[in-house]
Amino acid sequence: MTDSTPDDGAGNAATVANTLQDETPVPKSQVRAWALWDWGSASFNAVVTTFVFSTYLASTLFVDPAIVAAAGGNDNDAALTLARAENATVISWALTIAGVLIALIAPILGQRSDGSGRRKLWLGINTGLVVAAMLAMFFVEPVPGYIYLGAALLAVGNIFFEFAGVNYNAMLVQVSTPSTIGRVSGFGWGMGYVGGIVLLIILLVLFIQSFGSDTGNGLLNVPFGTDGGALDIRFAVVVSALWFAAFAIPVLLRVPEIPARVRASEKPSILGSYRALFRTIATLARKSPQVLLFLLASAIFRDGLAAVFTFGAIIAAQVFGFTSSEVIYFAVAANISAGIGTFIGGYLDDRIGAKKIIVFSLAGLVVAATTVLFIGDAKSGFWIAGLALCLFVGPVQSSSRSFLARITPPGREGEIFGLYATTGRAVSFLAPGLFTLAVTLTGDTRYGIVGIAIVLLAGLLLMLPVKAVQSRIE
């Protein structure tokens, strides 16, 4: 976190947004307010896409009851395994479609927010739409046909979460200085993991953990399973939506808005925005090819990182037989591991450079992912490999953000981070596609990890030739 300057406790010492040009200290209240969005966003990352809602969709609750009955409690039954793999494929396709839409739209949204003086406005709007999608997940009942509604809402949530992330990431330069950007970025990611830990524990105690009752889960004794309408999971997602909404408010109130530099009437048309985007890409190719190489490398390895979170819990549940409660226990431990890695990575980022953090962490991820293939069915083995994966995920995410922020010209953060989101989503079919292919060819969800490992390795190899120190984009 940066050193503070005197303020009124609400971050009002600075009347205009900071830019990453000098070492003028940023009020700590603004840094904390910005990081609280990351804290709140854990409700979507941890609860919806990773450990609760996505595993709920991939569970036997959405498999034909006749197939479940025929399996007779045998999780290795061929028909049951195939049906669950098909559900994982539905989720994968939904996320792939979402990725395509994000790739097409994100860069011009970021570009059009630059200079508009409305970066916080669009952050608020897109965050609100994510919250609305999460609230709608309450209506996804444990009925096989409802998996399509659940997958659709998961995709919609991902789309608007990425749009919100473009503006949020662009604000990093407003709350940091050249010598603290790595720490501030790491602090934000770390807050996200800590927020995830706190929220998951709350949900576990109130809604998901079985305390021996035959009628419901959690201290609130909420009905569970098919007969109970899976209200334990559905209420947990509603609470998560309210959590996100509450912690998204501080950044909207305390971090100053970027000054408006362009009148609304001077903004280009949608088609004009795409033309400007292509000109930016052409300029990068001509003058900053290393930046394009970084964007390509980061696009690939970030797709692998997303797959680790999206499909990791599904593998835990389907392959290693984790119960809903065990998935949450693992989620809490995973967030602790990821948080530790992120805080350490953010601290080292400003000292040894972002590239070294990224390369080392990617190598660790490839090794940990490959290990999953050789640990049999032992839950203890997955605990070790899974926590090792999570230890390296956060530093890659945080240092990638700080790496790009350092070379982005003032006033173009939205455009460049929009391009960052687009390049990531332009290849977002890779990990889900390879995961789906591996599962389809083998009929075993475990081998989906092969697809994820391949994507992470490809990103690592592309990152190796990227120069550690880059010139600022023109």
N, C-alpha and C positions, 0 to 999 in steps of 0.2 A: 504494500500500500504506500501511497505517496505521503510525504510530510504535509502537515496541514498549515493553512493560513487562517487567521482569525475570521470567523464567520458567526452568523447568528444561530448556528445549530441546525439550520435548514438548508445550508449550502448556498446562501445568498451573497456570499462575498464576491463571487464571480457573476457578472451580469450577462456575459456572453460566453458561448462555448469555447473551451480551450482547443487548440490544435497542437499536433505533435511537432512543434518547431523549436521550442526552447525548454528550459528547465524551471519555468515558473511553477511553483508548487500548486497542486490541486487540492482543494479542501477534502479532508477525509470523509466528510459527510456525503460528498458527491460520489466518491469511490464506493462507499458502502451502499448507497442508494442504487448505483449501477449494478453492483454485484448481487443485490437482492433479487434482481430479475433472474439471474442464473440460479439462485437459491430456489425461487418459485418454480422455474422451468423444470426442475427435477421431477415435478409432479407429472409432467408429460413424458420426459425421457425415461424415468425409472418405473413409473406406475403404468403408463399406457403402452409405450413401445417395447418395454423390456420385460418387466417381472410380473405384471399382474394381468392387464387386459389382453396383451398379445398371447400370453400362455393360456388365458381363459378361452380365447378363440381357438387355439390349437388343441384344446383338451377334448376328452371323450364326450363332453356335454354337447358337442356339436357333431357327433357321429351318430349315424342311424342307430337307435336303441336296439334293433334286432342284431346288428353286428356286435354291439357291446355285450348283449346277452349271450350270444353264441360264443364269445371269447371266454366267458365264464371267469373273469378276473385274471386271465392270462395276458399280460401286457405284450408278450411276444407272439401272440396270435397273428398270423399272416394277414388276415382280412382287416383286423383292427389296426395293425401297423400301417397298412396301405391307406386305410381311410384317414388316419391321422396325418399321414404324409400328404394326402390330397388337400386337407385343410391348411397345412403349412404352405402348400403351393398357392392356394387362393390368396392367402395373406401376402405372399411374395409377389404375385401378379398385381395386387392392389398397390403395393409400395412401388413397383416398377412404373406403373402408370402415373403415380404421383410424382415420381422422379422426373419423368418426361415433361410434365406440366411445369414443374419448378424450373427445369432447365430453360424452358422457353420464355418464362415470364420474369423470373427473379432479377436478371440484370437490368432490365429497363425500369423495374420498380425502384431499384436502388439508385439508378441514374436519375430518375425523375424526382427523387427525394433530395438529391444534392442541390444545394442552393435555394431550396424552396422554403426553408425555415419550418418544415413540417416533418422532420425526421421522427420526433417523439409522437406526433399525431399518428403516423403510419405504424409505428411500433405499438401504440395503444390499440389501433384498429385490428391489426393482425393478431395480437395477443388475445383480444376479445373474441375473435373468431375461433381461435384454438380452444379457448375456454368453452365456447358454445358447442363445439364438436365433442368435447369431453363430457359435457352435461348430457348431450344426446346419447352417449354410450350407455346411459342408464336403461334405455329402451331396448338394448340388445339382450333379449331373453335367451336362456339356454335351450334353444331349439335349432336343429340342424340348418334349416333354411335361413336363420338369422345370421349365419356367419358372413353372408354377403353384405348385410347392413353393417356389421361390425368392421369388416375389412374396408368398406367404403368410408366409414367415419375415421378409421385409422389413417387412411390415405388423405382425407381432407385435413385432418389435424396436422399431418406431416407437412402438407403444402403450406398452410398458413404459419406453422411454426418456423419453417425455413424463411418465409417472407419476413416474419418478425425478426429472425436472427440476422438478416441482412442489415437492418437498421440498428439493431443492438450491437453487433460487431463493429459497425461503422462508428459508434459512439465511444469505442475504446480510446481513440485518440483524444477525446474530449475529457477523459478522466485520468490521463497518464502523461508522462514526460518521456523523452528519449531514454533516460537512464532507469525508468521504472516500468516501462511498458510490459516487459516480461513478467514481472512480479504482479502487476495489476491484472494482466490476462490470466495468470495462474491463480490469483486470488479469486477471480470470478468463477473459473471452472471449479476450483476447490470448494467454493461456497455452494455450487450446484451439487456436488457430491455430498457435502455435509447436510444440505437441505434434504437430499434424497434419503439419507440415513434417518433423520428425524421423522420425516413423513412416513417412511416405510414402517418404522417402529410403531407410530401412532395407528396406522392402518392395521398392522398385525394384531395389536392389543385390542383394538375396538371392534374389528370386523372379521379377521381372517383366522387367527389362532383358535384351535379347538381347545376348550377348557373342560372337555368331558361331557358337554351337553349333547343330548340327542336331537335337539330342536334347532340349534343355531350355533354360530361361531362368534368368537370375540366376547368381550365384556358386555357388549350390547345384545348378545344372543341373537344375532341376525341370521335368518334362515339361509341355508346353503344348499348347493346341489340342484339337481333338476326339480325335485319336489318343492324346494324352497325358492325356486326362481333365481337361484344364484345371487340373491340380494346382497350377500356379503361382498362379492366382487363389485357389483353395480353401485352400491352405496360408497364403496371405497373410491371408485372413480369420480363420483360426484364430489366427495370431500376433496379429492385431489384438484378438481377444477376450481373449487373455491380457494384452495391454497394458492394456486397459480395467480388467480385474480388479485388476491390480497397483496402478494409480494411483488406484483408488477407495478403497483401504484407508486412506490417511492421514486423510481427512476423517472417517472413522468412528472413528478412534482419537484424534485430537487436538482436534477441535472439540467443546466441551461440549454435551451433550444439553440440549434445552429442559426446564425443570422441569415435572413433571406437575402440572397444575392441576385435572384432572377425573378422577375414578375411572372405571374401565372400566364399572362398573355404571351410571354416570350418563350414559354415551354414548347418544345417541338411536339409534333403529333406522335402517335404511337409508332407509325411507320418511320418517322424521323428519328425516334429514339433507337429503333433497331439499326438504322443507317449509322447513327453515332456509335452504337456498340460495335458494329463491324469495323468502323474506322479505328476505334480503340484497339481492337484485336490486331488489325493490320499494323498499327503503329508499334504495338508490343512486339510483333513478329519482326519488324524491321529494326527497331531501336533497343528493345529489351527482350531478346529471345530467351534469356535465362529465366525471366519472370514467367514467360509462357511455359517453360519446362517445369518450373515449380508448380504452376497452376495445374498442369497435367498430372504431375506426380502426386500432388496433394489430392486431386480429384479421385485418383485411383485408391490411394491408401485410406482416404476418409470414407470411401464407399465400403472398404473392408471394416473400418471401425464401426460404422453404422450397423453392419451385418453382425458384428460381435454382440452388440447390444440387442438387436432385434431377434436374432436366432439363437443366441446363447441360452436364454431361459427356456426356449422351446426344446433345445437339445437336452437340457437338464431334466425337464419334465418327461419328455418322450423316451429318451435313451436311458437315463439313469434313475428314472422313477421318482423324481422329487415330487413331494406333495405340494399343495399350494402354500402351506406354512413353511416348508423347507425351502421353497423358491424365495420366499421373503427373507428367511434367515440368510440365505446365500446373497440376496440382494443387499442386505445391510452390510455384510462382510465385504461384498464387492465394492460398495461405495466407500467404505473405509479404506480399502486398498487403493482404489482409484484416487481418493482424496489425498492420501499420503503421497502418492506418486506425483500428483499435480502440483501440490505445494512445493515439493522438492524441485520438480522440474521448472516451475516458475521462478524460484529463487536462483537456480543455476542458469536459466535462460539469459539473464542480464549479464552474466559473468563469462560463460563459455560459448554463448551463441545458440540461436534457435536450431540451426541445422544439426549440430551434434546431438541435441536432445531428441530431435525427430528420428535421426538414423539409428541411434542406440535403442530407442523405444520400439521402433518398427522391427528391429532384429529380435528383440525380446518377444514381441507379439507373434512373430512367425514360429519361433521355437515353442512357445506355449500352446499355440493353436495346433501345431502338428502333434504335440504330446497327447491330445485328446484321443487320437486314433489308437494309442497303445496302452491305455489304462484300463481296458476291460470294462466291466460294468460297475466297478467299485465307486461308490459315491465319494469316498475320501479322495480318490484320484482326481475326480472332476473338481472337487473343492480346491485342490492344490493348483491344477492347471488353470481353472477359471479365475482364481484370485491373482495368479501370475499375469494372465491376460489383462485384467482390470488395472493392475499396477502400472502398466505401460500405456494404456489408452489415453488417460488424461493428459500426460505430458505432450503427446503428439498433437492433440487437439489444441491445447493452449499455445504451444510454440508455433504451430502453423498460423494461428491468428496473429500472434505478435510479429512473426516474420513478415507477413503481408502488410500489416499496419505500418511497419517501419519504412516501407518503400512506397507507400501510397501518398500522392500529392495532396496537400490540404484542399478540402472542398470537393474531393472526388471519392471520398470513402464509400459512399453508397454505391456508386457505379462499380468500383473495384471489388467490393465485397459481394455485390450482386453477381459479378462475373465469377467470383470465387464460388458462390453457391451454384451458379450455372455449370461451371466446369465439373463441380462435384456431382451434380445431378445428370449431366450429359452422359456420364458413364455409370449412373446408378443402377443400370440393369446388370452390371457385371457380377457383383457379389450375390444379389438375389437370384440372378440367372444361373450362375455356376452352382449355387447352393441347390436350386431346384433341379438342375441337371444331374448333380451327384445323387440327390435323393431319389430321383426318378429312375436312374440307371441301376441303383443298388437296392431300392425299396427300403432303405434304412436311413433314418434322419441323421444318424451319427456322421455319415460320410459327407454331409453338407459342409462340415468344417473344412474339408479339402478345398472347396471352392473359395471359402473365406481366406484360407492360408495362401492360396495362389494370388489372390488380389493384393493382399498385404505385401507379399514378396515382390510383386510387380511394382508396387508403389515405392518400395525400398530401393530397388534397382534403378528406378528413374530418378530418385532423389539423390543418389550418390554423386552424379556429375554437377548438380546445382551448386553454384558458388555460395559460400557461407555468407559473404557480404555482397549486397546488391546496391546498385545505384538507384536513386529514387526514380520512379516512373515519370516520364515527361507527359 
